[in-house]
Amino acid sequence: MNKLTYLCTWVFSAFILSSTPAIATNLESSVAFNPPQLVRIDFTMPNGYVRHLLLGFTPDNVATDGVDYGYDALNIDNYPDDLNWMIDSERYVIQGVGAFDESKQYPLGMFLSNTGNIEIALDRLENFNNPIDVYLYDSLNNTYTLLNEFDFQQTVSEGNYIDRFYITFNQNAIAEPNSDLLSVNENHKETIDIKYLRNSKELHCKSNQVITQLEIYNILGKRIGYFQNINSQNIRLPLNVSRERYGIIKIHTNKSQTSKKIMF
């Protein structure tokens, strides 16, 4: 299959088939090529409108991280508030790149004319044989949000944010400023151990970083516990969750934030 044929198939698959599931189901078996792996991101603006963004990985590396004709779609809208992929300082709503690589990161540009609540969420993944983690990295607060489990929600002031937000696929994708100057102890990978002690009905958390706050969600995503100003590496917190079997613990440290699923 030549590059032009692949390009046409990519455009058809990524844009048309995604909005017509019934047709896509019938045609998938007849399309003899490796379908692009798709990451769909939704951005909710302060006024409640939603911008849909698409990141596509081409298994045969026919696209690059730069601008590729037929694989990237420029933003032609003029919304007062928006979120876009940034490629060579230009704004895009669709970005096609090479094969999936968890070490890569893809910058986002947020443009707000209004101060308000925003949300960045993972809509869905498509055509991945194995599940992947999708993180939103906030360079201002040096935090990673695992979008597979939590939406990023924050009140953001009006302005343009070009170098703040990135989509990444692991928590080490983006080095902190001056990371090469960190001492051996400071450069260790963060480790967190979480246990629920049924006898005492306590949550026990240990980390090699300082835990600042902790959130507890049930399996449906409802927050059932919140602890602030912890500032300790070893904590035991009272937690009576007799009606819950599983939960998700979101731990904020002085370095990052991590989510883990545990059994109560």
Secondary structure by P-SEA (a helix, b strand, c coil): ccaaaaaaaaaaaaccccccaaaaaacccccccccbbbbbbbbbccccbbbbbbbbbccccccccccccccccccccccccbbbbbcccccccbbbbccccccbbbbbbbbbcccbbbbbbbcccccccbbbbbbbbcccccccccccccccccccccccccccbbbbcccccccccccccccccccccbbbbbbbbccccbbbbbccccccbbbbbcccccccccccccccccbbbbbbcccccbbbbbbbcccbbbbbbbcc
